[in-house]
Amino acid sequence: MSIRMVAKELYDLQREVEELEAKLESAPPHEREEMEELLRKARAERDRMRKILDGEKVPPPFRKPI
């Protein structure tokens, strides 16, 4: 997966998390538990994608001559 695709996916996940957080604040009590679970999963996926992107940006290690 290219860096550009990972970055786009991360952006989409960040927006999804923000939307879920806003909806959770105004959600009725009987829907809060389900929305909290969705938010937890979205945050986990966002964090996973962020780690992938950070890993992609690190230059590969090189060997030092002996």
C-alpha positions in Angstrom: 0.0 0.0 0.0 1.4 3.4 -1.0 2.0 6.2 1.5 -0.6 8.3 -0.3 -3.3 5.6 0.2 -2.4 5.1 3.8 -2.5 8.9 4.4 -5.9 9.1 2.8 -7.3 6.2 4.8 -5.9 7.8 8.0 -7.6 11.1 7.1 -10.9 9.3 6.5 -10.6 7.5 9.8 -9.9 10.7 11.7 -13.0 12.3 10.2 -15.1 9.2 11.2 -13.8 9.3 14.8 -14.6 13.1 15.0 -18.1 12.4 13.7 -18.7 9.6 16.1 -17.5 11.7 19.0 -19.9 14.5 18.1 -22.8 12.0 17.7 -21.9 10.4 21.1 -22.3 13.6 22.9 -25.9 14.0 21.8 -26.9 10.3 21.7 -29.7 9.1 24.0 -28.6 6.9 26.8 -29.9 3.6 25.3 -27.7 4.1 22.2 -24.5 5.3 24.0 -23.1 1.8 24.6 -23.3 0.8 20.9 -21.8 4.1 19.8 -19.0 3.9 22.3 -18.1 0.5 20.9 -18.1 1.9 17.4 -15.9 4.8 18.5 -13.5 2.4 20.3 -13.1 0.3 17.1 -12.7 3.4 14.9 -10.1 4.9 17.2 -8.2 1.5 17.2 -8.2 1.4 13.4 -7.1 5.1 13.2 -4.2 4.4 15.6 -3.2 1.3 13.7 -3.2 3.3 10.4 -1.2 6.1 12.0 1.4 3.6 13.1 1.6 2.2 9.6 2.1 5.7 8.1 4.8 6.5 10.7 6.5 3.3 9.9 6.4 4.0 6.1 8.0 7.5 6.6 11.0 6.1 8.5 13.9 5.7 6.1 15.2 2.1 5.9 18.2 1.4 8.0 21.5 1.2 6.2 24.6 -0.7 6.9 27.7 1.0 8.1 30.9 -0.2 6.5 33.0 -2.1 8.9 
